[in-house]
């Protein structure tokens, strides 16, 4: 299994740049709290295309920008 400590300095720098660019990601429960809706509603938003997210490790994650866009009514 590859772990962070096994990466070269260049790979570590690339990983840190990626993390900085990705920003904060929220899970379904956190997204529901931020949006003031239920977890089921968050999943309905995802299914309908109103909320963009990514599945990481089998769990949905949402970028803060996607949540803000939905709150503004742009979604």
C-alpha positions as protocol buffer text, in pm:
chain_id: "A"
residue {
  index: 1
  type: UNK
  ca { x: 0 y: 0 z: 0 }
}
residue {
  index: 2
  type: UNK
  ca { x: 133 y: 342 z: -99 }
}
residue {
  index: 3
  type: UNK
  ca { x: 142 y: 596 z: 181 }
}
residue {
  index: 4
  type: UNK
  ca { x: 232 y: 963 z: 186 }
}
residue {
  index: 5
  type: UNK
  ca { x: 568 y: 895 z: 350 }
}
residue {
  index: 6
  type: UNK
  ca { x: 667 y: 675 z: 54 }
}
residue {
  index: 7
  type: UNK
  ca { x: 624 y: 955 z: -201 }
}
residue {
  index: 8
  type: UNK
  ca { x: 914 y: 1143 z: -352 }
}
residue {
  index: 9
  type: UNK
  ca { x: 949 y: 1512 z: -272 }
}
residue {
  index: 10
  type: UNK
  ca { x: 811 y: 1600 z: -617 }
}
residue {
  index: 11
  type: UNK
  ca { x: 510 y: 1372 z: -562 }
}
residue {
  index: 12
  type: UNK
  ca { x: 450 y: 1522 z: -217 }
}
residue {
  index: 13
  type: UNK
  ca { x: 463 y: 1874 z: -364 }
}
residue {
  index: 14
  type: UNK
  ca { x: 216 y: 1774 z: -637 }
}
residue {
  index: 15
  type: UNK
  ca { x: -16 y: 1621 z: -377 }
}
residue {
  index: 16
  type: UNK
  ca { x: -3 y: 1939 z: -167 }
}
residue {
  index: 17
  type: UNK
  ca { x: -81 y: 2154 z: -473 }
}
residue {
  index: 18
  type: UNK
  ca { x: -376 y: 1929 z: -555 }
}
residue {
  index: 19
  type: UNK
  ca { x: -510 y: 1952 z: -199 }
}
residue {
  index: 20
  type: UNK
  ca { x: -481 y: 2331 z: -204 }
}
residue {
  index: 21
  type: UNK
  ca { x: -663 y: 2358 z: -537 }
}
residue {
  index: 22
  type: UNK
  ca { x: -937 y: 2114 z: -436 }
}
residue {
  index: 23
  type: UNK
  ca { x: -1045 y: 2321 z: -137 }
}
residue {
  index: 24
  type: UNK
  ca { x: -1275 y: 2188 z: 129 }
}
residue {
  index: 25
  type: UNK
  ca { x: -1508 y: 1900 z: 54 }
}
residue {
  index: 26
  type: UNK
  ca { x: -1824 y: 1826 z: 252 }
}
residue {
  index: 27
  type: UNK
  ca { x: -2003 y: 1494 z: 299 }
}
residue {
  index: 28
  type: UNK
  ca { x: -2378 y: 1444 z: 251 }
}
residue {
  index: 29
  type: UNK
  ca { x: -2463 y: 1514 z: 615 }
}
residue {
  index: 30
  type: UNK
  ca { x: -2255 y: 1832 z: 623 }
}
residue {
  index: 31
  type: UNK
  ca { x: -2407 y: 1947 z: 293 }
}
residue {
  index: 32
  type: UNK
  ca { x: -2756 y: 1891 z: 435 }
}
residue {
  index: 33
  type: UNK
  ca { x: -2672 y: 2102 z: 741 }
}
residue {
  index: 34
  type: UNK
  ca { x: -2525 y: 2381 z: 528 }
}
residue {
  index: 35
  type: UNK
  ca { x: -2823 y: 2383 z: 292 }
}
residue {
  index: 36
  type: UNK
  ca { x: -3078 y: 2345 z: 570 }
}
residue {
  index: 37
  type: UNK
  ca { x: -3237 y: 2039 z: 412 }
}
residue {
  index: 38
  type: UNK
  ca { x: -3250 y: 1665 z: 480 }
}
residue {
  index: 39
  type: UNK
  ca { x: -2992 y: 1412 z: 363 }
}
residue {
  index: 40
  type: UNK
  ca { x: -3259 y: 1268 z: 133 }
}
residue {
  index: 41
  type: UNK
  ca { x: -3309 y: 1611 z: -26 }
}
residue {
  index: 42
  type: UNK
  ca { x: -2934 y: 1644 z: -86 }
}
residue {
  index: 43
  type: UNK
  ca { x: -2938 y: 1308 z: -264 }
}
residue {
  index: 44
  type: UNK
  ca { x: -3241 y: 1417 z: -468 }
}
residue {
  index: 45
  type: UNK
  ca { x: -3046 y: 1728 z: -571 }
}
residue {
  index: 46
  type: UNK
  ca { x: -2758 y: 1505 z: -684 }
}
residue {
  index: 47
  type: UNK
  ca { x: -2988 y: 1270 z: -879 }
}
residue {
  index: 48
  type: UNK
  ca { x: -3164 y: 1560 z: -1049 }
}
residue {
  index: 49
  type: UNK
  ca { x: -2835 y: 1732 z: -1140 }
}
residue {
  index: 50
  type: UNK
  ca { x: -2902 y: 2039 z: -924 }
}
residue {
  index: 51
  type: UNK
  ca { x: -2599 y: 1965 z: -704 }
}
residue {
  index: 52
  type: UNK
  ca { x: -2262 y: 1861 z: -844 }
}
residue {
  index: 53
  type: UNK
  ca { x: -2060 y: 1618 z: -639 }
}
residue {
  index: 54
  type: UNK
  ca { x: -1803 y: 1345 z: -662 }
}
residue {
  index: 55
  type: UNK
  ca { x: -1803 y: 997 z: -518 }
}
residue {
  index: 56
  type: UNK
  ca { x: -1482 y: 924 z: -327 }
}
residue {
  index: 57
  type: UNK
  ca { x: -1442 y: 587 z: -164 }
}
residue {
  index: 58
  type: UNK
  ca { x: -1809 y: 515 z: -228 }
}
residue {
  index: 59
  type: UNK
  ca { x: -1927 y: 829 z: -48 }
}
residue {
  index: 60
  type: UNK
  ca { x: -2050 y: 1154 z: -198 }
}
residue {
  index: 61
  type: UNK
  ca { x: -1846 y: 1472 z: -144 }
}
residue {
  index: 62
  type: UNK
  ca { x: -1940 y: 1827 z: -237 }
}
residue {
  index: 63
  type: UNK
  ca { x: -1720 y: 2129 z: -299 }
}
residue {
  index: 64
  type: UNK
  ca { x: -1814 y: 2450 z: -119 }
}
residue {
  index: 65
  type: UNK
  ca { x: -1859 y: 2626 z: -455 }
}
residue {
  index: 66
  type: UNK
  ca { x: -2128 y: 2374 z: -559 }
}
residue {
  index: 67
  type: UNK
  ca { x: -2317 y: 2432 z: -233 }
}
residue {
  index: 68
  type: UNK
  ca { x: -2293 y: 2810 z: -274 }
}
residue {
  index: 69
  type: UNK
  ca { x: -2413 y: 2786 z: -634 }
}
residue {
  index: 70
  type: UNK
  ca { x: -2720 y: 2590 z: -524 }
}
residue {
  index: 71
  type: UNK
  ca { x: -2793 y: 2834 z: -240 }
}
residue {
  index: 72
  type: UNK
  ca { x: -2775 y: 3126 z: -486 }
}
residue {
  index: 73
  type: UNK
  ca { x: -3027 y: 2951 z: -706 }
}
residue {
  index: 74
  type: UNK
  ca { x: -2780 y: 2894 z: -988 }
}
residue {
  index: 75
  type: UNK
  ca { x: -2822 y: 2518 z: -958 }
}
